[in-house]
């Protein structure tokens, strides 16, 4: 099964539950196959948790969910060592991070100390408990959700943790026709109960390797670097896109090329994923924070300003 076939198969399966959000499913798949993590931010009731569940069910992977609350402890996330009275030895009890797909629901409700418990897991794909290091499963992906409208009892994610997320996206409200379809589906029964996995772990590993080998011309490396540099020169920005952001944009662009059935990257692929891959990495001046979608608008301006390479990239691939 090729990466294009895997993506199409999972999208079709998820669409049996989630209506009209193929673009968000694509971003989840791109992150999974690129070894990254996703933050979904939107208002309550927009389908964030349901999408995450449908996505996990479509994959032959272990799925765990953590409902983040202010009293959640880091050990509730990573696991603990406990003294077994029968063996008179300390034993490790793995936490939810030792799964393939981890849903961190309402991640901004947990304290910074608990949020930081995910940092090592997300970046190094391991967890250190009482001096011992344990590797997470492979594949491993965190799908975190948060509501942007609440200010009481929430702890905004620090910039360092936001930068760990490969993609940040939104669900958005459905159209009238999509709303009718959703009401019809969920009015009868829960469609999530009727879907099954459609791809295996081996399919995921194979597709991930295929995406990693997708060709990107040297000129596109320069184009990505120019985009990052342009964000750093914007008057509204304190800190622009990091080097990690550049690498994430390249990987996401390869994933988008696979979504479109190509084995080489085009500038259009980079433009398509630039906002979800980069906007959350910008640190804006205080005067811009209250402006809606300010970071996304800045990335849009940068894409219009930076010169686009015009080579025949397919020819280089051949």
Beta strands, then each sheet from edge to edge (+ up, - down):
strand 1: 38-41
strand 2: 63-67
strand 3: 79-84
strand 4: 89-94
strand 5: 101-105
strand 6: 126-129
strand 7: 132-135
strand 8: 141-146
strand 9: 167-169
strand 10: 237-239
strand 11: 283-284
sheet 1: 2+ 5+ 8+ 1+ 9+
sheet 2: 3+ 4-
sheet 3: 6+ 7-
sheet 4: 10+ 11-
end
